[in-house]
Amino acid sequence: MDKRKKKRLESKGYKVGTVEQFLDLTTEESEYIELKLALSEALAKRRKSSKLTQVQLAKILKSSQSRVAKMEKGDPSVSLDLLVKSLLAMGAKKASIAKAIA
């Protein structure tokens, strides 16, 4: 956010800070969220590059389209375990998963 906008908002009584401050997250919690989002994005990218629909991916994973949508959007109900297993089921190698989260 640019300084002028920040100053204008603060002059109107708004508090400006980071997401971590707003949600009172620890560094570890913030990093965990970033990790899940990176894996979610990697899954969506791999699915699209494989020219698969969410329905087709759901069949491969023996899941539902709505679950795949949640996985790709980083829904809190989706575990890291499920994201990693799904990437592996799509043919991702450990190195590409590591690169996604690095």
C-alpha positions in Angstrom: 0.0 0.0 0.0 1.4 3.4 -0.9 2.2 5.9 1.9 -0.5 8.4 0.9 -3.3 5.9 1.0 -2.1 4.5 4.3 -2.0 8.0 5.8 -5.4 8.9 4.4 -6.9 5.7 5.9 -5.2 6.3 9.3 -6.5 9.9 9.3 -10.1 8.5 9.0 -9.5 6.2 12.0 -8.6 3.0 10.2 -5.8 0.8 11.5 -3.4 -0.4 8.8 -1.3 -3.5 9.3 -0.5 -6.9 8.0 -2.8 -9.9 7.7 -0.8 -11.5 10.4 -1.4 -8.6 12.8 -5.1 -8.5 11.9 -5.6 -12.2 12.5 -3.1 -12.3 15.4 -1.2 -15.1 13.7 2.2 -16.4 14.7 5.0 -16.6 12.2 4.5 -20.4 12.1 0.8 -20.1 11.4 1.4 -17.6 8.6 4.1 -19.9 7.1 1.7 -22.9 7.3 -1.0 -21.0 5.4 1.5 -19.9 2.8 2.6 -23.6 2.4 -0.9 -24.8 1.9 -1.6 -22.0 -0.7 1.6 -22.9 -2.6 0.5 -26.5 -2.8 -3.0 -25.6 -3.8 -1.7 -23.4 -6.6 0.6 -26.1 -7.7 -2.3 -28.6 -7.9 -4.4 -26.2 -9.9 -1.5 -25.4 -12.3 -0.7 -29.1 -12.8 -4.4 -29.9 -13.4 -4.7 -27.2 -16.0 -1.4 -28.0 -17.7 -2.6 -31.6 -18.0 -5.8 -30.3 -19.6 -8.0 -31.9 -17.0 -11.3 -30.6 -15.6 -11.9 -30.7 -11.9 -14.4 -33.5 -12.5 -11.7 -35.5 -14.3 -9.2 -34.9 -11.6 -11.8 -35.9 -9.0 -12.3 -39.2 -10.7 -8.5 -39.9 -10.6 -8.5 -39.0 -6.9 -11.7 -40.9 -6.2 -13.2 -37.7 -4.8 -15.7 -35.1 -5.8 -15.4 -32.0 -8.0 -16.4 -29.8 -5.0 -13.5 -31.3 -3.0 -11.1 -30.6 -5.9 -12.3 -27.0 -6.0 -11.7 -26.7 -2.2 -8.2 -28.1 -2.7 -7.4 -25.6 -5.4 -8.7 -22.7 -3.4 -6.7 -23.6 -0.2 -9.8 -24.3 1.9 -8.9 -24.7 5.5 -10.7 -28.1 5.6 -8.1 -29.5 3.2 -5.1 -31.1 4.8 -1.5 -30.8 3.6 -1.5 -34.6 3.3 -4.4 -34.6 0.8 -2.7 -31.9 -1.3 0.6 -33.8 -1.4 -1.1 -37.1 -2.2 -3.1 -35.5 -5.0 0.0 -33.9 -6.5 1.7 -37.3 -6.4 -1.3 -39.0 -7.9 -1.0 -36.6 -10.8 2.6 -37.6 -11.4 4.4 -34.8 -9.5 7.8 -35.8 -8.2 9.2 -34.8 -4.9 11.5 -32.2 -6.5 8.6 -30.4 -8.2 6.6 -30.4 -4.9 9.7 -29.0 -3.1 10.1 -26.3 -5.8 6.4 -25.3 -5.3 6.8 -24.7 -1.6 10.3 -23.2 -1.8 
